[in-house]
């Protein structure tokens, strides 16, 4: 039994071969019969209660090896292994109710009020610009063109770098060149300020941390780097710091998908905190990465987001969990504060 079930636990593969609920039923029968016959079965009775606990926690239809989740809850120690594939509907239904207000009006009002603060999005692939409208896109970035953009006082504009098609060092040099030109252009427009966004791939493929480091080398340390790969239309969700790719009714950990096997941008970690450590080669450790949870977004709202962001150390990295557009609206409202 041990040799058969432990690999399932280590792989976080709870595809049901014999479900937790079957053990609840069978051990229940054993317990009742032992009581009728006045035969004490101490270990079996305890085991039955553990399986009942597992079923009550939502693991009833999963493989019986999922009873280890009860021990994880009791001990606070996670069994090392890969994140499991999950049923999308079950997971989304289990999340807290969304924040009751949609703060889009607040977002628009705040962005319009601070009319000289510009969001400059460096897009590493043409697909990013296909998801926006009424926003200008530059394919070249001489100082004169950037100055012209700043003089228009837009809330946002895109620069299509196409850097994902380049090797890492060339992508970094390109980003440095753009940032130097942005700095030069901004100095010619009184009162203008801007924030750089690196628009990458929602399946975690791209030059991280190389492009982020390139920005810092020119513009100096950012207040924080926010990593947020949620993309509803593409079925990308981040829940409990694990990034998932939806496949029909399943949520597959990103590290288990074909995207993670990309020849140029491959990775193994689905947990984004671990992914940061992996991609920075230990330069930023998992325990140094902060997170904004779905619970915080949905139970505490924009004020709590603002408070958490303001508490971050300068130059730190923060993961944003999200499973709906409302979650992203709440995060954006908190960040704008």
C-alpha positions, 0 to 999 in steps of 0.5 A, spaced: 500 500 500 505 504 501 509 503 495 503 504 491 500 510 494 506 514 495 508 516 488 501 519 487 502 523 493 509 525 491 506 527 484 500 530 486 496 526 482 490 524 485 486 521 479 481 516 482 483 509 482 480 508 489 476 514 491 477 517 498 469 516 499 470 509 497 474 508 503 469 512 507 464 507 505 468 501 506 471 503 513 464 505 515 462 498 514 468 495 518 467 499 524 459 498 524 460 490 524 466 491 529 462 494 534 456 489 533 461 484 534 464 487 540 471 487 536 475 493 538 479 496 531 483 502 534 487 503 528 481 502 523 477 507 527 482 512 527 483 511 519 476 512 518 475 518 521 481 521 517 478 519 510 471 522 513 475 528 514 478 528 507 471 527 504 469 533 508 474 537 505 472 536 498 477 530 496 472 525 496 472 524 489 479 524 488 484 518 489 484 515 496 492 517 497 489 524 497 488 522 505 495 525 505 492 532 505 488 531 511 495 530 514 498 536 511 492 540 514 494 537 521 501 538 521 502 544 516 507 540 512 506 540 505 508 533 501 513 535 496 511 534 489 508 537 483 501 541 483 495 537 482 491 538 476 484 540 478 477 541 476 476 548 474 469 548 476 470 545 483 476 550 484 472 556 482 466 555 486 470 554 492 473 561 492 471 566 496 465 571 493 468 576 489 469 583 492 462 586 491 464 593 488 466 593 481 471 599 481 472 601 474 469 608 475 474 609 480 480 607 476 478 611 470 477 617 474 484 616 478 487 615 471 484 621 468 485 625 474 493 624 474 493 626 467 501 627 466 502 620 469 503 615 463 503 607 462 509 605 457 508 598 455 514 594 452 510 588 449 515 583 447 510 579 442 505 582 437 499 578 440 499 583 446 497 589 442 491 585 439 488 585 446 487 592 446 484 598 443 484 606 442 491 605 444 497 607 440 502 602 438 509 604 436 514 600 432 520 604 433 522 608 439 527 614 437 527 620 442 523 624 437 517 619 437 517 618 444 517 625 446 511 626 441 507 621 445 509 624 452 506 631 449 499 628 447 499 626 455 496 619 454 494 614 459 498 609 456 501 607 450 505 600 447 512 599 444 512 593 440 519 590 442 518 583 439 524 581 444 521 574 445 524 572 438 531 574 440 536 571 445 536 574 452 542 578 451 540 582 445 533 583 448 536 586 454 540 591 450 534 593 446 530 594 453 536 598 455 536 602 449 528 604 449 529 606 457 534 611 455 530 614 450 524 614 454 528 618 460 531 623 454 524 624 452 521 625 458 526 630 460 523 634 455 516 634 457 515 638 464 512 634 469 511 628 465 512 621 469 511 614 467 511 607 469 514 601 465 510 595 464 513 589 461 508 585 457 510 578 457 506 571 456 501 568 460 504 561 460 510 564 463 515 564 456 519 570 456 526 574 458 525 574 465 529 577 469 533 579 464 528 584 461 526 587 468 534 587 470 535 591 464 530 596 466 533 597 473 540 598 470 537 604 466 531 607 470 534 605 477 530 600 482 523 600 481 518 600 487 516 593 486 516 588 480 509 585 480 508 579 476 501 577 474 500 572 468 492 572 469 489 572 462 481 570 463 480 569 455 486 564 454 484 560 461 490 562 465 489 563 472 493 564 478 490 560 485 494 559 491 500 562 488 500 556 482 499 558 475 494 554 471 492 553 464 485 551 463 484 545 458 477 544 457 474 542 464 481 541 467 486 546 470 493 544 469 499 547 473 503 551 468 509 547 469 506 541 466 504 544 460 507 544 453 509 551 454 514 549 460 517 545 455 519 551 450 526 550 448 528 557 449 524 559 455 523 552 459 521 552 466 519 546 471 515 550 477 508 552 477 508 555 483 510 562 481 514 564 487 518 558 486 518 560 478 521 566 480 527 563 484 528 558 478 528 563 473 533 568 477 537 562 479 536 563 486 538 570 486 531 571 489 529 566 493 522 563 494 521 566 501 523 573 498 517 573 494 510 577 496 503 575 494 497 578 493 492 572 495 485 571 492 482 571 499 485 578 500 482 581 493 475 578 495 474 579 502 478 586 504 478 589 497 482 595 494 484 598 501 488 592 503 491 591 496 494 598 497 496 597 504 500 591 502 503 594 496 506 600 500 509 595 505 513 592 500 521 593 500 523 597 494 525 592 488 522 586 491 517 582 487 510 580 488 505 575 485 498 577 484 493 571 484 487 572 480 481 568 477 476 573 474 476 580 471 473 583 478 480 580 481 484 584 477 480 591 477 480 590 485 488 589 484 488 595 479 484 600 484 489 598 490 495 599 486 492 606 483 491 608 490 
